[in-house]
Amino acid sequence: MSLTDLLLIGWNQLRAHALRSLLTLLGMLIGVGAVVGIVSISEGMRRFVIGEFGKIGGDNLIMVRPMMWVERHGRWIQNTHYEPLTLDDMERISALSNRFAAVLPVLAGGAELRHQKATYSAQIEATLPSYTSAFQWDVERGRFLDERDLQRWRSVCVLGTEAAEKLFGADSPLGQEVKMNGQRFTVIGTMEEKKLFEDDWGNRVLVPLSTAQLRLFGRRELQGLFVLTEKPEDVPASVTAIEGALKRFHGPKAEYRIDTGKGFLQQVEQIILVMKLATGGIAGISLLVGGIGIMNIMLVSVTERTREIGIRKALGAKPRHLAFQFVAEAVVLSLTGGILGVLGGVGLGRAISAVIEHYAEVPYFPSVVSMGAVGLSLGVSIAIGLFFGIYPALRAARLDPVEALRYE
């Protein structure tokens, strides 16, 4: 008897007891569906995080910060060798390599903006002209900061969408003046709408670094540096070069924290992997329950078909033929549940994706079903059918034909 014949017999047995078969494969359907749904949402979350983080450099990003507080023996204490970063450090680091796409300062703070009777609390960022290309944030109206603004310490600013709307409403802000902590600034442009991990950048106001240091913050120290490399593979060597340079500039005892975009993404992927394993393990319990259900229904089937087994043995059927038949029936049952589970899991993933997009107000949250996940789910389904179908099959194969024919 060929494999096709065995599978057809199994399919016919499934159809002959449709309701019982459907109830039996519900465990497989739920288990496989949960696994596929979880994997699709987890993969979608991974791609969403990578896509969002890519807007500010992704794998190319290096973040450098001075350590004001350090951990010693399980306690955080003030760093006695604290050395702040300055504009000189930024220029020295920029000169380290021609593989840097941009080196940008981190210098920000809150400020109260006023225009006529309107007021708005904004986040002020002191920056350079390369800011827009580095962080993929384009100007919507007017222009961005240029080198002349920095060299001449011009009191100009570029507004985020929310700041422009709150201060000027439907009017054009270009050429208008705003007071920023009592200082007058001329608006030269507005930025496009931008969100990153649901953080709306519309409350940001961008000003020239030189002007901010002189008129707004009154200090030369920087809070940190953003370094963007040309390629992700340039990051390790760049980190080593930056560490060495800072030690030369500020002495061996100065401590700085250097983080990379790749390191952040690896942490995210590790968290998502743990989530996959934990939730997948819970969903796997449904697969175990489904397998036990399959074994139970196959034992019932052996009992119901005892006379049929006896007749087939009397006609010359060998034990292995009977064993293969019942194993094939179990595999057909589990594989059908697996296929329905995959379809259900795809639907579940898309439904959860739609709910996230609606309630989290993100423009796009993908649900990604890989062929690997589908293949693994169907493979597990077949394995469960084989595992839990072997015992009932062996029991059927070992029945004594005389005793089987006497069974009522």
Contacts in CASP RR format, 6 or more apart in sequence:
PFRMAT RR
TARGET T0000
AUTHOR 0000-0000-0000
METHOD contacts of the structure
MODEL  1
MSLTDLLLIGWNQLRAHALRSLLTLLGMLIGVGAVVGIVSISEGMRRFVI
GEFGKIGGDNLIMVRPMMWVERHGRWIQNTHYEPLTLDDMERISALSNRF
AAVLPVLAGGAELRHQKATYSAQIEATLPSYTSAFQWDVERGRFLDERDL
QRWRSVCVLGTEAAEKLFGADSPLGQEVKMNGQRFTVIGTMEEKKLFEDD
WGNRVLVPLSTAQLRLFGRRELQGLFVLTEKPEDVPASVTAIEGALKRFH
GPKAEYRIDTGKGFLQQVEQIILVMKLATGGIAGISLLVGGIGIMNIMLV
SVTERTREIGIRKALGAKPRHLAFQFVAEAVVLSLTGGILGVLGGVGLGR
AISAVIEHYAEVPYFPSVVSMGAVGLSLGVSIAIGLFFGIYPALRAARLD
PVEALRYE
1 321 0 8 1.000
1 324 0 8 1.000
1 325 0 8 1.000
3 328 0 8 1.000
6 324 0 8 1.000
6 325 0 8 1.000
6 328 0 8 1.000
7 328 0 8 1.000
7 331 0 8 1.000
7 332 0 8 1.000
9 325 0 8 1.000
9 328 0 8 1.000
9 329 0 8 1.000
10 325 0 8 1.000
10 328 0 8 1.000
10 329 0 8 1.000
10 332 0 8 1.000
10 333 0 8 1.000
11 332 0 8 1.000
13 301 0 8 1.000
13 329 0 8 1.000
13 332 0 8 1.000
14 21 0 8 1.000
14 329 0 8 1.000
14 332 0 8 1.000
14 333 0 8 1.000
14 336 0 8 1.000
15 21 0 8 1.000
20 297 0 8 1.000
21 297 0 8 1.000
21 333 0 8 1.000
21 336 0 8 1.000
24 290 0 8 1.000
24 293 0 8 1.000
24 294 0 8 1.000
24 296 0 8 1.000
24 297 0 8 1.000
24 333 0 8 1.000
25 290 0 8 1.000
25 294 0 8 1.000
25 333 0 8 1.000
25 334 0 8 1.000
25 336 0 8 1.000
25 337 0 8 1.000
25 338 0 8 1.000
25 340 0 8 1.000
26 290 0 8 1.000
27 286 0 8 1.000
27 287 0 8 1.000
27 289 0 8 1.000
27 290 0 8 1.000
27 291 0 8 1.000
27 293 0 8 1.000
27 337 0 8 1.000
28 286 0 8 1.000
28 287 0 8 1.000
28 290 0 8 1.000
28 291 0 8 1.000
28 294 0 8 1.000
28 333 0 8 1.000
28 334 0 8 1.000
28 337 0 8 1.000
28 338 0 8 1.000
28 340 0 8 1.000
28 341 0 8 1.000
28 381 0 8 1.000
28 384 0 8 1.000
29 337 0 8 1.000
29 338 0 8 1.000
29 340 0 8 1.000
29 341 0 8 1.000
29 344 0 8 1.000
30 286 0 8 1.000
30 341 0 8 1.000
31 283 0 8 1.000
31 284 0 8 1.000
31 286 0 8 1.000
31 287 0 8 1.000
31 290 0 8 1.000
31 341 0 8 1.000
32 287 0 8 1.000
32 337 0 8 1.000
32 338 0 8 1.000
32 340 0 8 1.000
32 341 0 8 1.000
32 342 0 8 1.000
32 345 0 8 1.000
32 377 0 8 1.000
32 380 0 8 1.000
32 381 0 8 1.000
33 283 0 8 1.000
33 338 0 8 1.000
33 341 0 8 1.000
33 342 0 8 1.000
33 344 0 8 1.000
33 345 0 8 1.000
33 348 0 8 1.000
33 377 0 8 1.000
34 279 0 8 1.000
34 280 0 8 1.000
34 282 0 8 1.000
34 283 0 8 1.000
34 284 0 8 1.000
34 286 0 8 1.000
34 345 0 8 1.000
34 348 0 8 1.000
35 280 0 8 1.000
35 283 0 8 1.000
35 284 0 8 1.000
35 287 0 8 1.000
35 373 0 8 1.000
35 377 0 8 1.000
36 341 0 8 1.000
36 342 0 8 1.000
36 344 0 8 1.000
36 345 0 8 1.000
36 346 0 8 1.000
36 348 0 8 1.000
36 349 0 8 1.000
36 369 0 8 1.000
36 373 0 8 1.000
36 374 0 8 1.000
36 377 0 8 1.000
37 344 0 8 1.000
37 345 0 8 1.000
37 346 0 8 1.000
37 347 0 8 1.000
37 348 0 8 1.000
37 349 0 8 1.000
37 352 0 8 1.000
37 367 0 8 1.000
37 369 0 8 1.000
38 276 0 8 1.000
38 279 0 8 1.000
38 280 0 8 1.000
38 283 0 8 1.000
39 276 0 8 1.000
39 369 0 8 1.000
39 370 0 8 1.000
39 373 0 8 1.000
40 345 0 8 1.000
40 346 0 8 1.000
40 348 0 8 1.000
40 349 0 8 1.000
40 350 0 8 1.000
40 353 0 8 1.000
40 367 0 8 1.000
40 368 0 8 1.000
40 369 0 8 1.000
40 373 0 8 1.000
41 349 0 8 1.000
41 352 0 8 1.000
41 353 0 8 1.000
41 367 0 8 1.000
42 272 0 8 1.000
42 275 0 8 1.000
42 276 0 8 1.000
42 279 0 8 1.000
43 366 0 8 1.000
43 368 0 8 1.000
43 369 0 8 1.000
43 370 0 8 1.000
43 373 0 8 1.000
44 353 0 8 1.000
44 365 0 8 1.000
44 366 0 8 1.000
44 367 0 8 1.000
44 368 0 8 1.000
45 272 0 8 1.000
45 365 0 8 1.000
46 268 0 8 1.000
46 269 0 8 1.000
46 272 0 8 1.000
47 366 0 8 1.000
47 368 0 8 1.000
48 362 0 8 1.000
48 364 0 8 1.000
48 365 0 8 1.000
48 366 0 8 1.000
49 265 0 8 1.000
49 268 0 8 1.000
50 58 0 8 1.000
50 265 0 8 1.000
52 196 0 8 1.000
52 197 0 8 1.000
53 61 0 8 1.000
53 261 0 8 1.000
53 264 0 8 1.000
53 265 0 8 1.000
54 136 0 8 1.000
55 135 0 8 1.000
55 136 0 8 1.000
55 194 0 8 1.000
55 196 0 8 1.000
56 134 0 8 1.000
56 135 0 8 1.000
56 136 0 8 1.000
56 196 0 8 1.000
57 134 0 8 1.000
57 135 0 8 1.000
57 228 0 8 1.000
57 261 0 8 1.000
58 261 0 8 1.000
58 262 0 8 1.000
58 265 0 8 1.000
59 232 0 8 1.000
59 235 0 8 1.000
59 260 0 8 1.000
59 261 0 8 1.000
59 262 0 8 1.000
59 265 0 8 1.000
60 101 0 8 1.000
60 228 0 8 1.000
60 229 0 8 1.000
60 230 0 8 1.000
60 231 0 8 1.000
60 232 0 8 1.000
60 234 0 8 1.000
60 235 0 8 1.000
60 261 0 8 1.000
61 226 0 8 1.000
61 227 0 8 1.000
61 228 0 8 1.000
61 260 0 8 1.000
61 261 0 8 1.000
62 226 0 8 1.000
62 227 0 8 1.000
62 228 0 8 1.000
62 229 0 8 1.000
62 235 0 8 1.000
62 238 0 8 1.000
62 239 0 8 1.000
62 242 0 8 1.000
62 258 0 8 1.000
62 259 0 8 1.000
62 260 0 8 1.000
62 261 0 8 1.000
63 224 0 8 1.000
63 225 0 8 1.000
63 226 0 8 1.000
63 227 0 8 1.000
63 257 0 8 1.000
63 258 0 8 1.000
63 259 0 8 1.000
63 260 0 8 1.000
63 261 0 8 1.000
64 85 0 8 1.000
64 93 0 8 1.000
64 224 0 8 1.000
64 225 0 8 1.000
64 227 0 8 1.000
64 242 0 8 1.000
64 246 0 8 1.000
64 256 0 8 1.000
64 257 0 8 1.000
64 258 0 8 1.000
65 85 0 8 1.000
65 106 0 8 1.000
65 223 0 8 1.000
65 224 0 8 1.000
65 225 0 8 1.000
65 256 0 8 1.000
65 257 0 8 1.000
65 258 0 8 1.000
65 259 0 8 1.000
66 82 0 8 1.000
66 83 0 8 1.000
66 84 0 8 1.000
66 85 0 8 1.000
66 224 0 8 1.000
66 254 0 8 1.000
66 255 0 8 1.000
66 256 0 8 1.000
66 257 0 8 1.000
67 79 0 8 1.000
67 82 0 8 1.000
67 255 0 8 1.000
67 256 0 8 1.000
67 257 0 8 1.000
68 78 0 8 1.000
68 79 0 8 1.000
68 82 0 8 1.000
69 76 0 8 1.000
69 77 0 8 1.000
69 78 0 8 1.000
69 79 0 8 1.000
70 76 0 8 1.000
70 77 0 8 1.000
70 78 0 8 1.000
70 79 0 8 1.000
70 255 0 8 1.000
71 77 0 8 1.000
79 255 0 8 1.000
81 253 0 8 1.000
81 254 0 8 1.000
81 255 0 8 1.000
82 254 0 8 1.000
82 255 0 8 1.000
83 250 0 8 1.000
83 251 0 8 1.000
83 254 0 8 1.000
84 221 0 8 1.000
84 222 0 8 1.000
85 221 0 8 1.000
85 222 0 8 1.000
85 223 0 8 1.000
85 224 0 8 1.000
85 225 0 8 1.000
85 256 0 8 1.000
86 220 0 8 1.000
86 221 0 8 1.000
86 222 0 8 1.000
87 105 0 8 1.000
87 209 0 8 1.000
87 213 0 8 1.000
87 220 0 8 1.000
87 222 0 8 1.000
88 249 0 8 1.000
89 222 0 8 1.000
89 225 0 8 1.000
89 246 0 8 1.000
89 249 0 8 1.000
90 103 0 8 1.000
90 105 0 8 1.000
90 222 0 8 1.000
90 225 0 8 1.000
92 245 0 8 1.000
92 249 0 8 1.000
93 100 0 8 1.000
93 103 0 8 1.000
93 225 0 8 1.000
93 227 0 8 1.000
93 242 0 8 1.000
93 245 0 8 1.000
94 100 0 8 1.000
94 103 0 8 1.000
96 238 0 8 1.000
96 241 0 8 1.000
96 242 0 8 1.000
96 245 0 8 1.000
97 234 0 8 1.000
97 237 0 8 1.000
97 238 0 8 1.000
97 241 0 8 1.000
99 229 0 8 1.000
99 230 0 8 1.000
99 231 0 8 1.000
99 234 0 8 1.000
99 238 0 8 1.000
100 227 0 8 1.000
100 228 0 8 1.000
100 229 0 8 1.000
100 230 0 8 1.000
100 238 0 8 1.000
101 134 0 8 1.000
101 228 0 8 1.000
101 229 0 8 1.000
101 230 0 8 1.000
102 128 0 8 1.000
102 130 0 8 1.000
102 133 0 8 1.000
102 134 0 8 1.000
102 226 0 8 1.000
102 227 0 8 1.000
102 228 0 8 1.000
103 225 0 8 1.000
103 226 0 8 1.000
103 227 0 8 1.000
103 228 0 8 1.000
104 127 0 8 1.000
104 128 0 8 1.000
104 130 0 8 1.000
104 131 0 8 1.000
104 134 0 8 1.000
104 225 0 8 1.000
104 226 0 8 1.000
104 227 0 8 1.000
104 228 0 8 1.000
105 126 0 8 1.000
105 127 0 8 1.000
105 128 0 8 1.000
105 209 0 8 1.000
105 222 0 8 1.000
105 224 0 8 1.000
105 225 0 8 1.000
105 226 0 8 1.000
106 222 0 8 1.000
106 223 0 8 1.000
106 224 0 8 1.000
106 225 0 8 1.000
106 226 0 8 1.000
107 125 0 8 1.000
107 126 0 8 1.000
107 209 0 8 1.000
107 212 0 8 1.000
107 213 0 8 1.000
107 217 0 8 1.000
107 222 0 8 1.000
107 223 0 8 1.000
107 224 0 8 1.000
108 123 0 8 1.000
108 124 0 8 1.000
108 125 0 8 1.000
108 126 0 8 1.000
108 223 0 8 1.000
109 123 0 8 1.000
109 124 0 8 1.000
109 125 0 8 1.000
109 217 0 8 1.000
110 121 0 8 1.000
110 122 0 8 1.000
110 123 0 8 1.000
110 124 0 8 1.000
111 121 0 8 1.000
111 122 0 8 1.000
111 123 0 8 1.000
111 124 0 8 1.000
111 180 0 8 1.000
111 181 0 8 1.000
111 205 0 8 1.000
111 216 0 8 1.000
112 119 0 8 1.000
112 120 0 8 1.000
112 121 0 8 1.000
112 122 0 8 1.000
112 180 0 8 1.000
112 181 0 8 1.000
113 119 0 8 1.000
113 120 0 8 1.000
113 121 0 8 1.000
113 122 0 8 1.000
113 163 0 8 1.000
113 167 0 8 1.000
113 178 0 8 1.000
113 179 0 8 1.000
113 180 0 8 1.000
113 205 0 8 1.000
114 120 0 8 1.000
114 178 0 8 1.000
114 179 0 8 1.000
114 182 0 8 1.000
115 167 0 8 1.000
115 168 0 8 1.000
115 173 0 8 1.000
115 176 0 8 1.000
115 177 0 8 1.000
115 178 0 8 1.000
115 179 0 8 1.000
118 166 0 8 1.000
118 167 0 8 1.000
118 168 0 8 1.000
120 163 0 8 1.000
120 166 0 8 1.000
120 167 0 8 1.000
121 203 0 8 1.000
122 163 0 8 1.000
122 203 0 8 1.000
122 204 0 8 1.000
122 205 0 8 1.000
123 203 0 8 1.000
123 204 0 8 1.000
123 205 0 8 1.000
124 180 0 8 1.000
124 204 0 8 1.000
124 205 0 8 1.000
124 207 0 8 1.000
124 212 0 8 1.000
124 216 0 8 1.000
125 204 0 8 1.000
125 205 0 8 1.000
125 206 0 8 1.000
125 207 0 8 1.000
126 207 0 8 1.000
126 208 0 8 1.000
126 209 0 8 1.000
126 211 0 8 1.000
126 212 0 8 1.000
126 213 0 8 1.000
126 216 0 8 1.000
126 217 0 8 1.000
127 145 0 8 1.000
127 206 0 8 1.000
127 207 0 8 1.000
127 208 0 8 1.000
127 209 0 8 1.000
128 145 0 8 1.000
128 150 0 8 1.000
128 208 0 8 1.000
128 209 0 8 1.000
129 144 0 8 1.000
129 145 0 8 1.000
129 146 0 8 1.000
129 147 0 8 1.000
129 150 0 8 1.000
131 137 0 8 1.000
131 144 0 8 1.000
131 145 0 8 1.000
131 206 0 8 1.000
132 138 0 8 1.000
132 139 0 8 1.000
132 144 0 8 1.000
134 226 0 8 1.000
134 228 0 8 1.000
137 191 0 8 1.000
137 192 0 8 1.000
137 194 0 8 1.000
137 201 0 8 1.000
138 191 0 8 1.000
138 192 0 8 1.000
139 158 0 8 1.000
139 189 0 8 1.000
139 190 0 8 1.000
139 191 0 8 1.000
139 192 0 8 1.000
140 161 0 8 1.000
140 189 0 8 1.000
140 190 0 8 1.000
140 191 0 8 1.000
140 192 0 8 1.000
140 193 0 8 1.000
141 172 0 8 1.000
141 174 0 8 1.000
141 189 0 8 1.000
141 190 0 8 1.000
142 174 0 8 1.000
142 188 0 8 1.000
142 189 0 8 1.000
142 190 0 8 1.000
143 188 0 8 1.000
143 189 0 8 1.000
144 158 0 8 1.000
144 188 0 8 1.000
144 189 0 8 1.000
144 206 0 8 1.000
145 156 0 8 1.000
145 158 0 8 1.000
145 188 0 8 1.000
145 206 0 8 1.000
145 207 0 8 1.000
145 208 0 8 1.000
148 154 0 8 1.000
149 156 0 8 1.000
149 208 0 8 1.000
149 211 0 8 1.000
150 208 0 8 1.000
150 209 0 8 1.000
150 210 0 8 1.000
150 211 0 8 1.000
151 210 0 8 1.000
153 208 0 8 1.000
153 210 0 8 1.000
153 211 0 8 1.000
153 214 0 8 1.000
153 215 0 8 1.000
154 208 0 8 1.000
154 211 0 8 1.000
155 183 0 8 1.000
155 184 0 8 1.000
155 185 0 8 1.000
155 186 0 8 1.000
155 211 0 8 1.000
155 215 0 8 1.000
156 185 0 8 1.000
156 186 0 8 1.000
156 187 0 8 1.000
156 188 0 8 1.000
156 207 0 8 1.000
156 208 0 8 1.000
156 211 0 8 1.000
157 178 0 8 1.000
157 180 0 8 1.000
157 185 0 8 1.000
157 186 0 8 1.000
157 187 0 8 1.000
157 188 0 8 1.000
157 205 0 8 1.000
157 206 0 8 1.000
157 207 0 8 1.000
158 187 0 8 1.000
158 188 0 8 1.000
158 189 0 8 1.000
158 190 0 8 1.000
158 191 0 8 1.000
158 205 0 8 1.000
158 206 0 8 1.000
158 207 0 8 1.000
159 167 0 8 1.000
159 173 0 8 1.000
159 187 0 8 1.000
159 189 0 8 1.000
159 190 0 8 1.000
159 191 0 8 1.000
159 205 0 8 1.000
160 190 0 8 1.000
160 191 0 8 1.000
160 201 0 8 1.000
160 202 0 8 1.000
160 203 0 8 1.000
160 204 0 8 1.000
160 205 0 8 1.000
160 206 0 8 1.000
161 190 0 8 1.000
161 191 0 8 1.000
161 192 0 8 1.000
161 193 0 8 1.000
161 202 0 8 1.000
162 200 0 8 1.000
162 202 0 8 1.000
162 203 0 8 1.000
163 202 0 8 1.000
163 203 0 8 1.000
163 204 0 8 1.000
163 205 0 8 1.000
164 173 0 8 1.000
164 187 0 8 1.000
164 190 0 8 1.000
167 173 0 8 1.000
167 178 0 8 1.000
168 176 0 8 1.000
173 187 0 8 1.000
173 189 0 8 1.000
173 190 0 8 1.000
174 187 0 8 1.000
174 188 0 8 1.000
174 189 0 8 1.000
174 190 0 8 1.000
175 186 0 8 1.000
175 187 0 8 1.000
175 188 0 8 1.000
176 186 0 8 1.000
176 187 0 8 1.000
177 184 0 8 1.000
177 185 0 8 1.000
177 186 0 8 1.000
177 187 0 8 1.000
178 184 0 8 1.000
178 185 0 8 1.000
178 187 0 8 1.000
179 185 0 8 1.000
180 205 0 8 1.000
180 207 0 8 1.000
180 216 0 8 1.000
181 216 0 8 1.000
183 215 0 8 1.000
183 216 0 8 1.000
185 207 0 8 1.000
191 201 0 8 1.000
191 202 0 8 1.000
191 204 0 8 1.000
191 206 0 8 1.000
193 202 0 8 1.000
194 200 0 8 1.000
194 201 0 8 1.000
194 202 0 8 1.000
195 201 0 8 1.000
198 360 0 8 1.000
198 361 0 8 1.000
198 362 0 8 1.000
207 216 0 8 1.000
213 219 0 8 1.000
213 220 0 8 1.000
227 238 0 8 1.000
227 242 0 8 1.000
229 235 0 8 1.000
229 238 0 8 1.000
232 262 0 8 1.000
235 260 0 8 1.000
235 261 0 8 1.000
235 262 0 8 1.000
239 258 0 8 1.000
239 260 0 8 1.000
242 258 0 8 1.000
243 256 0 8 1.000
243 258 0 8 1.000
246 254 0 8 1.000
246 256 0 8 1.000
247 254 0 8 1.000
287 380 0 8 1.000
287 384 0 8 1.000
290 384 0 8 1.000
291 334 0 8 1.000
291 384 0 8 1.000
291 385 0 8 1.000
291 387 0 8 1.000
291 388 0 8 1.000
292 388 0 8 1.000
293 388 0 8 1.000
294 330 0 8 1.000
294 333 0 8 1.000
294 334 0 8 1.000
294 384 0 8 1.000
294 385 0 8 1.000
294 388 0 8 1.000
294 389 0 8 1.000
295 330 0 8 1.000
295 388 0 8 1.000
295 389 0 8 1.000
295 391 0 8 1.000
295 392 0 8 1.000
297 333 0 8 1.000
298 326 0 8 1.000
298 329 0 8 1.000
298 330 0 8 1.000
298 333 0 8 1.000
298 388 0 8 1.000
298 389 0 8 1.000
298 392 0 8 1.000
298 393 0 8 1.000
299 391 0 8 1.000
299 392 0 8 1.000
299 395 0 8 1.000
301 326 0 8 1.000
301 329 0 8 1.000
301 392 0 8 1.000
302 309 0 8 1.000
302 326 0 8 1.000
302 392 0 8 1.000
302 395 0 8 1.000
302 396 0 8 1.000
302 399 0 8 1.000
305 396 0 8 1.000
306 399 0 8 1.000
306 404 0 8 1.000
306 407 0 8 1.000
307 404 0 8 1.000
307 405 0 8 1.000
307 407 0 8 1.000
309 322 0 8 1.000
309 396 0 8 1.000
309 399 0 8 1.000
309 401 0 8 1.000
309 404 0 8 1.000
310 399 0 8 1.000
310 401 0 8 1.000
310 404 0 8 1.000
310 405 0 8 1.000
311 404 0 8 1.000
311 405 0 8 1.000
312 321 0 8 1.000
312 322 0 8 1.000
313 322 0 8 1.000
313 399 0 8 1.000
313 401 0 8 1.000
313 404 0 8 1.000
314 401 0 8 1.000
314 405 0 8 1.000
319 397 0 8 1.000
319 398 0 8 1.000
320 397 0 8 1.000
322 393 0 8 1.000
322 396 0 8 1.000
322 397 0 8 1.000
323 390 0 8 1.000
323 393 0 8 1.000
323 394 0 8 1.000
323 396 0 8 1.000
323 397 0 8 1.000
324 393 0 8 1.000
325 393 0 8 1.000
325 396 0 8 1.000
326 389 0 8 1.000
326 392 0 8 1.000
326 393 0 8 1.000
326 396 0 8 1.000
326 397 0 8 1.000
327 385 0 8 1.000
327 386 0 8 1.000
327 389 0 8 1.000
327 390 0 8 1.000
327 393 0 8 1.000
330 385 0 8 1.000
330 386 0 8 1.000
330 388 0 8 1.000
330 389 0 8 1.000
330 392 0 8 1.000
330 393 0 8 1.000
331 382 0 8 1.000
331 385 0 8 1.000
331 386 0 8 1.000
331 389 0 8 1.000
333 385 0 8 1.000
334 381 0 8 1.000
334 382 0 8 1.000
334 384 0 8 1.000
334 385 0 8 1.000
334 388 0 8 1.000
335 378 0 8 1.000
335 381 0 8 1.000
335 382 0 8 1.000
335 385 0 8 1.000
337 381 0 8 1.000
338 377 0 8 1.000
338 378 0 8 1.000
338 381 0 8 1.000
339 378 0 8 1.000
339 381 0 8 1.000
341 377 0 8 1.000
342 374 0 8 1.000
342 377 0 8 1.000
342 378 0 8 1.000
345 369 0 8 1.000
346 367 0 8 1.000
346 369 0 8 1.000
349 367 0 8 1.000
349 369 0 8 1.000
350 367 0 8 1.000
352 367 0 8 1.000
353 365 0 8 1.000
353 366 0 8 1.000
353 367 0 8 1.000
356 362 0 8 1.000
356 365 0 8 1.000
357 363 0 8 1.000
357 364 0 8 1.000
357 365 0 8 1.000
END
